[in-house]
Amino acid sequence: MSTQTYRVHGMTCGGCVRHVEKALRGAPGVETAAVDLAAGIATVTGTAAFEGLAARVAHAGYRLERTA
């Protein structure tokens, strides 16, 4: 199990945070997911692949990007 940090684009409020967290937590292989609106990042622990997470977040109306 690993912890990854991703940039999230398109969030403007607490409701956005809840939508992104719900999308991430529903992905197979995700143990925990936390989103920080001010920093614009999501921290995900588990074995889920980036592509699957990005697709779920895109379906929720936001964009997930790998951090450097």
MILUMKOL-615185 format. One line per 2 residues: number of its first residue (from 1); their letters; for each residue x, y, z of N, C-alpha, C. Coordinates in steps of 0.02 Angstrom, whole numbers. Last residue first. Layout:
NUM	A	X:Y:Z:X:Y:Z:X:Y:Z; ...
This chain:
68	AT	230:820:-472:299:804:-491:336:769:-435; 68:744:-471:115:795:-449:185:772:-467
66	RE	-60:711:-591:-3:687:-551:40:747:-531; -224:772:-576:-159:776:-609:-105:749:-563
64	LR	-396:773:-610:-342:750:-566:-278:749:-606; -532:880:-622:-475:850:-657:-420:834:-607
62	YG	-713:858:-610:-650:889:-592:-593:855:-630; -833:788:-621:-829:856:-646:-765:893:-631
60	AH	-845:655:-596:-875:700:-546:-870:773:-567; -769:605:-699:-841:592:-701:-879:637:-651
58	AV	-644:640:-650:-670:673:-710:-746:664:-715; -635:548:-545:-636:619:-530:-663:659:-589
56	RA	-631:429:-619:-685:440:-571:-691:515:-554; -513:448:-693:-577:439:-727:-635:452:-680
54	AL	-417:456:-592:-428:513:-635:-495:508:-671; -423:324:-542:-440:381:-500:-458:442:-542
52	GE	-377:253:-654:-444:241:-627:-468:298:-583; -248:307:-666:-295:311:-722:-367:301:-698
50	FA	-181:271:-546:-196:340:-562:-251:346:-614; -243:127:-460:-203:157:-513:-227:228:-527
48	AT	-245:87:-285:-281:107:-346:-233:141:-395; -200:51:-162:-167:19:-219:-199:39:-285
46	GT	-177:180:-37:-204:117:-62:-166:93:-123; -219:346:-8:-182:288:15:-217:226:-11
44	VT	-208:509:-71:-241:444:-76:-194:389:-52; -242:675:-64:-195:625:-40:-233:559:-36
42	AI	-258:812:-171:-290:752:-143:-236:704:-123; -254:992:-171:-224:925:-177:-269:871:-147
40	GA	-269:1128:-151:-289:1099:-215:-260:1030:-226; -251:1198:-36:-191:1177:-71:-207:1148:-140
38	AL	-386:1220:-2:-339:1276:-5:-276:1259:-45; -441:1087:-1:-464:1138:-48:-412:1194:-57
36	DV	-383:932:8:-370:997:39:-387:1051:-13; -448:772:37:-439:827:-10:-432:892:29
34	AA	-410:602:59:-422:667:91:-405:721:41; -441:432:74:-434:488:27:-452:552:64
32	TE	-392:261:99:-411:327:124:-402:379:69; -393:150:10:-402:141:82:-426:206:114
30	VG	-437:97:-146:-425:157:-105:-442:140:-33; -475:-14:-220:-405:-9:-199:-389:52:-156
28	PA	-598:61:-321:-569:-1:-295:-495:10:-277; -668:216:-268:-627:179:-315:-599:115:-283
26	GR	-733:292:-175:-771:238:-207:-730:196:-255; -644:391:-141:-656:337:-92:-695:279:-122
24	LA	-655:476:-255:-593:440:-240:-605:380:-193; -787:524:-243:-765:490:-304:-703:448:-291
22	KE	-782:584:-117:-828:529:-129:-807:489:-190; -687:686:-142:-673:633:-93:-718:573:-103
20	VH	-760:762:-236:-697:730:-255:-680:673:-207; -870:803:-158:-881:765:-220:-817:727:-240
18	RV	-808:874:-53:-848:814:-38:-858:771:-101; -750:979:-127:-708:933:-89:-745:868:-75
16	CG	-866:1043:-172:-820:1013:-220:-775:961:-186; -913:1092:-52:-953:1042:-88:-910:1006:-140
14	GC	-820:1189:-20:-822:1127:19:-862:1072:-14; -758:1252:-181:-794:1256:-117:-791:1189:-80
12	TM	-695:1235:-301:-704:1304:-278:-735:1309:-209; -596:1138:-413:-631:1143:-348:-635:1216:-327
10	GH	-519:1127:-527:-590:1140:-534:-629:1146:-469; -399:998:-502:-419:1060:-535:-494:1066:-537
8	VR	-286:931:-390:-355:929:-412:-373:997:-440; -138:835:-386:-168:902:-391:-238:893:-418
6	YT	-101:703:-271:-119:726:-337:-147:797:-333; 1:588:-188:-30:654:-186:-41:677:-257
4	QT	-9:425:-115:6:468:-171:-30:534:-162; 51:291:-24:15:354:-20:39:398:-76
2	SM	25:112:-40:64:173:-43:19:234:-36; 43:-59:0:0:0:0:45:62:0
